[in-house]
Amino acid sequence: MSDAEIIGLSAAQAAREIAAGSLAPGDLFEAYRARAAEHASGAGLNCFTWVAPGAPAESPSGDGAEGVGGGALHGVPLAVKDLFCTEGVPSQSGSKILEGYLPPYTATAVERLTAAGASLLGKTNQDEFAMGSSNENSAYGPVLNPWNRARVPGGSSGGSAAAVAAGLAPWALGTDTGGSIRQPAALCGIVGLKPTYGAVSRYGMIAFASSLDQAGPLTRDVTDAALMLRHLVGRDERDATSLAFPEEIALPSAERLDGIRLGVPQELTAGSSGEDGEGEGIEPGVLDAFEAALSRAKELGAEIVRSVQLPHAPHALAAYYVLAPAEASSNLARFDGVRYGLRAEDPKDLLDLYTRTRHDGFGAEVKRRIMLGTYALSSGYFDAYYGRAQRVRTKIAEDFRAAFAEVDLIVTPTAPTVAFELGEKTGDPLQMYLNDYCTVPMSLAGIPAISIPCGLSEGLPVGLQIAGPAFSENRLLEAAHALERELGFDGSPARS
Ligand code: GLN
């Protein structure tokens, strides 16, 4: 097989070719490794902060997995977001404060995939501590969007999304706290799935906001998302919030949507009031692609229900930007110059060591979140901010529960705009936060949501988000699969 043919395979297809003996794992790995290396550490799209030096040694038996569970993913290279701890491999969470940090252990999510036979191809660039929507908050430089290098790939899993879209990795692992899998997937024209909170172990993920963080797949198609998720889910005794998934994740096969009620909440699908898509609301080109996808869903037999309501969803962003920074301010207290990574030189006392390490090690957005979070949690303000935001969170979860009594799934655009220009929103944090308008409600409710590409606007990909009740991943994947087939989105321009 030529390199071009190899790169043309999805992860599931590559696994099949390897199992059939028609593709050597070493050839597959090397084809991607060479491409990834061209986009590492400031070069090309700047997707990778670390790339494996060579193909992993093949076990002579050739049957892949050493452990239990077989080698269903045998030989398939895997790109992993920087914030997953990988033993002996740099894991810096996009931050200078963790520069050179080599963890002594590997995150459960990564371990599960490698136990199934996947091999670590590289670590992907990301916003620092997963805070961001454009991948411009990385201490290792911004990632560029393969559809247009003057544009952002979205964030915070921007390196993972751009790598998959550009064909530098067959698939990638990312994390989503308020949208960081779905939004970059949308902006790069690929598939991204945020699982039900607790479905995937967070053990070994460098924490941002622990009650929201979830690991999940960024893939070229829905089948690959199902395949990766199948190997990710499950209870892990090292993460007390992890849960046993109630059923096996199936590889989707649906071609129709007969009888499926798709709810279109007005609150998350309203057009922007401003002249050129500025401010709140969805820009016109995104809405057009979204509406066109809904028409196709109807042709497949779905019922479109526009009366469904999520009355508290417009408050989700405000609640999220209290809760997530509050949790972050606590999680990031551990970076003190004593335990890991960067340490200020010649401190005059302990306080000076803490202060200068954190001053030098954290970027501006991380400092902003720590200050916001610390303020929100301070004794006089705790109830006014954190307490109230928690109550809003409960209301949002109740809204979804009520909505799912009327519809099977909820659909919205994933992001209000297509990929924007580098630098366009860096001066205005509120404008940046609005990227998460449609994705944050599901995060607060802990429910699963997938983004699939549904068309182009201004020559750039538009994402369609499908959300369902907790543990409805199989249903989500089936619906996404049927729509994906019908929409026939062509992602190849980003790979060439
Ligand atoms: N963009 C959001 C934030 O900056 C979400 C990030 C994420 O999901 N990790 O917090």
Boltz pocket constraint, residues with backbone or C-beta under 6 A from the ligand:
constraints:
  - pocket:
      binder: B
      contacts: [[A, 129], [A, 130], [A, 131], [A, 132], [A, 133], [A, 155], [A, 156], [A, 175], [A, 176], [A, 177], [A, 178], [A, 179], [A, 180], [A, 181], [A, 208], [A, 324], [A, 432], [A, 436]]
      max_distance: 6.0
